[in-house]
């Protein structure tokens, strides 16, 4: 039998507590170095027409791209005064750092609130703007495919990269997105929605920047494995562009 006196137990417990506290402090310190953002941002430099995308989180970092004001990119994390971002689809994805004061989070803008929804539709209204988003069943026979060599993985649909699955066949897809600004109606072209599969209407948000007359529809979509984020951008009451990213 091993016998311990009270002082030995106290010293042991104190040492254990100190080790645990030190480990927690180190973890907390490391988390402060880089803070996750995971959100779309709009870049803008009020003193210039573009924002520099740098290879490193430093004003001395190499400029790898000049992003025009109004460009939407996906922000991953913030380290000190720099935000790590990426943008582009498929093999054209680029990444780098932008200074935090040149980035505005989409939720900073006025949110057009969800007014009503069903399993296959969502209706957002506010400030004279109405947005209707619908989805439906993916119909396999209406599309063409390419497969992996063993035929177990769907690689493209209609010649396009697949968003929203992990190599399996999609189950749902967008059917329509319609926006009205007062009496003016804007319907997004199918090219804006093409190959964006398994939309999640419960995790879709709509924001409006009245200064630039820009509407943003942001969604996190997935079949449970092939997660992605999409932003549909409508400016001056016309569809402008979409941005898609897979930060997960």
N, C-alpha and C positions, 0 to 999 in steps of 0.2 A: 504494500500500500504506500502511495506517495502522499506526504503531508506537506501542506503549504501554510505558512503563517499569513496573517492578515495583510501585512505590509507588502509581501510578495504579490498577493492577489491584486492589491490596489495599484502597485507599480505596473503590473502586467496589463491591467485594464486601462490605465492611463496611457500606456505606450500604444495599445491597440487603438484607443480613441484618437490619439495624435496621428497615427498612420492613416486612419480613415479620413480624418479631417483634412490632412495634407492631400490625399488623393482626390477628395471632393473639390478642394480649392483649385487643384491643377486642372480638373475637368471644367470647372466654372471659368477659369482663366482662359482655357483654350477655346471655350464656346464664345467668349467675348471677342476673340480675334476675328471670327468670321460668323456673321449672323445670317441665317437663311432668310430669303425673301420669297422666292417661288411665286412670282407674279409678273404679268406683262407690265412694261413701262414704256412711256413715250419720251423720246429724247428731244431736247431743245436747248439751244444756247442763245439767249436773248441778245448776245453781242456778236453773234455770227450766224451763218446759214447752215452750219453743220456741227457735229460733235465728233471728236476724235475717239476712235476705238483703239485702245492701246494693248500691246501684248502683255504688259505687266501693270500691276497696280501702283503706278508711279507716273508723275508728270514727265519723267524722262523715258518712259517706256516707248518702244517703237510704235508708231502709228500704223496699224494694219488695215484700217478702213476709215473713211470719212462718212459718217451717217448723217443724211440730210435731216434737218429739223422736221419733226413729225413722224419719224421712223419708229415703229413699234418693235421692241425686242423683248426677250424673256430674261428677267433678272433672277439669278440663282442665289447669290449671297452678297453680303456687304462686308468688306474688310477695311477698317478705318474709314477713309472718305471715298473709297472706290467700290464700285458695284461690278460683279462678274456677270456678264450677259452672253447670250448666244442667240443666233437668228439664222434663218435659211432652212430649206427643206432638203431631206435626203442627204446626198453626198455633198451638198453645197453649204452645209452648216459651218458658220464661222463663230468664233468666240473671242472674248477679250474683256477689257475693263473700260468703264466710263466713269467720269467724276460724278459723284452722287447728286450734286446740285443741278446736273443736266438731265436728270431722270425723274419723271413723274409717274407714280403708280396709278394704274387705271382706277382703282377704288377711290382715288382722290377726287375724281370728277363726280358730277351729279349722277346718282344711281336712278335709273328708270325701274321702278319696283315691279316685281311679279304681282300681277293682279288676279290671275286665275290659271289653273293648269289641270291637265288630265294626264293619263299615261303617255299619250302621244302628242301632246301639244302644250305650249306655254304662251301666256299672253301678258306682256309688260306694258304699263302705261305711266305717263307722267310728263308734265311740261308740254302738253300738246303733241306728244310723241306716242305712238303705239307700235309695238313689235309683236308679231305672231310667228312662232317657230313650231313647225310640225315635223314629225318623224314617222316612219313606217317600216314595215317588214322588208328586209333585204330579199329581193327575188333573184335567185341564182341564175335562172335561165335567161335573164336579160343582160348578162354580162359575159365578158371573155376573161380568160385567166392564163397565167403562167405558173408552173409549179416547180418545186425543187426536183432534183434528179430522182429522188426516191418517191416523189409525188405525195409526200406527207405534209408539205408546207406550201401554202399559197403565197407566191412571191409578188405578183402584181394582179390588179383587177383593171380591166380596160386599159392596160398598158401603163397604169399609174401605181406609184408606191401606195401601200395600204396603211391607213391610220386607224387605230382602234382595235386591232387584233394582234395576236402573237403568232401569226402564221396560220390561223384557222379561218374558216369562212365567217364573214360578218353575219350578224342576226338582224340589225336594224341600220337605217341610214336616214339622213335628212331628206325630207320631201319638199319643204318650202320654207323660206324666210321672207316675210313681207313686213315692210316698215311704212308707216304713214307719218308725215310731218304736217299736221293740220289736214288740209285737203290734198296734199301731194303724196302720191303713193310711189314707193320704191320697192321693187321685187328683186331679190338677189339672183344673179344668173346661176345656172347649174354648175358652171365652172368654179364658182366660189365654194360650192358644197361637195363637189366631186371628190371621191375617195376619202371623205371624212365619215368614218363608220362608227356605229354604236354610240350615238350622241346621248349625253346624259342631261336631260332638261332640268333635273333637280339641282345640278351644279352649273347652271348657266346664269350669267349676270350681264346686265346692260348698263352702260355708262355713257353720259353725254357731256362733251366739252363745248359749251356755248361760245367760248372765245374763238374757236376755230371751226365751229359748226361741224363737229366730228362725233359720230356715234360709234361706240365700240361694243361688240357682242363677244363676250369671253366665256369659254366653256372648258371644263375638264371632262374628257370623254374616255370611255374604256369598256372593254368586255370583261374586265377583271384582271387582265394581264397586260394587254397592249395599250397602256395609258398614254394620253397625249393632251396637250393644251392647244386650243385654237382661239384666235382672235379675228373676227370679221370686222373690217373697218369701212365705214360709210362717211364720206366727207362731202360737204356741200350738196347733200342729198343725192349723192351718187356713190355706187359701190366703187371702192378704191382698190383694196387689196386684202389678202388674208395672210396671217402669220401662224405657223404651226410649229410646235416644239415638243420634244419628248424629254423632259427634265428628270423623269423618275428612274 
